[in-house]
Amino acid sequence: MVRQMGVEQFDGDWLALREPFDAMARNPDIARALMDHLDEKGRPRFLDLGAGTGSLTRWLGHFVGRAHAWVLADADAELMARAFDTMMDSAEAIGWRATWPQRKVLLLHPPEGAWRIEGILTNLAEAPDGLPLENVDAVTCSALCDLVSEAWVVRLAAALARRRLPFYAALNVTGQERFMPPCPGDALVARGFARDQRRAKGFGGMALGAAATDTIARVFAGHGYRVLRGASPWVIPRQAGEMAYELALGHAEAALRHERRGEAQIRAWAETRADQAEAGRLSARVGHQDILCLPG
Ligand SMILES: C[S@@+](CC[C@H](N)C(=O)[O-])C[C@H]1O[C@@H](n2cnc3c(N)ncnc32)[C@H](O)[C@@H]1O
């Protein structure tokens, strides 16, 4: 297993569990606006930052409707390997052929034109250094920008503006989370979770957390970009017990990092939420926003 120092780690099983909820949440109007912008590109090329297991490609690729190419960028070699395996499995499950014209290039063959997928292992803390911006038509990401710092967005925006590249960032947290039914400890957990969202996550400064979309909008607008935003909340129904449970556990673990004096109450909260999830009585709504910045 290859891991990089200082890089926030994500569990592949958690990314797989959330993938259908991500897919239902992402805003299709914002995705279509990106595709309209790329209309004149014969075979658009996308660079997906923090691609993880490739969840965004599997969703956004269906909006392209013709041959196109992806470069998946991530620091985690294990997630990258899983991205290619999952990409092949899900393509074959819907009857698309998968071929390897080169050792590190996967081609999927839907009827409307091939998807070319390759990966680069890189620490995005250094971005835009090391990114193949000369060879892409759009830069994308999903569930990444609440981890990064404002300085990181400033550097990336300057680099994209020089090349007039669009930037699409899906699933940025808004800070509006709600578990149902209400439970003692909700406010404490929410406060600790919100503090954890600003913890530095390896991108050279405090993480943007719920300030991500406002920051991206302001910085890109400063370069003359037109900015579109759309809601993309996770809606976790009572029947989705495993997702609701993992979500609550993640909130409790994050809150525990910051609310040491409230530890007993947070642990009791997590136990209550686990019981509710198991009994099919826990639902949740987590606010997100998708944002698209188009060069003017
Ligand atoms: C929340 S996950 C999102 C994954 C994927 N985009 C999705 O929507 O499922 C964040 C991703 O960013 C990657 N990441 C975090 N910090 C990174 C860094 N400094 N350099 C490269 N990748 C990083 C993680 O490995 C992980 O795959």
The ligand as an ORCA input file, in Angstrom:
! r2SCAN-3c Opt
* xyz 0 1
  C     -13.845     12.747      0.004
  S     -12.782     11.878     -1.065
  C     -13.639     12.145     -2.610
  C     -13.306     11.102     -3.632
  C     -14.074     11.219     -4.943
  N     -13.858     12.484     -5.601
  C     -15.548     11.009     -4.720
  O     -16.350     11.911     -4.982
  O     -15.908      9.892     -4.284
  C     -11.378     12.965     -1.206
  C     -10.288     12.423     -2.128
  O      -9.217     13.364     -2.154
  C      -7.989     12.661     -2.076
  N      -7.016     13.540     -1.456
  C      -7.071     14.122     -0.236
  N      -5.970     14.864     -0.033
  C      -5.199     14.738     -1.149
  C      -3.944     15.264     -1.564
  N      -3.245     16.071     -0.775
  N      -3.473     14.924     -2.778
  C      -4.173     14.103     -3.588
  N      -5.361     13.576     -3.265
  C      -5.868     13.894     -2.056
  C      -8.290     11.442     -1.221
  O      -7.338     10.404     -1.441
  C      -9.701     11.099     -1.687
  O      -9.662     10.218     -2.763
*
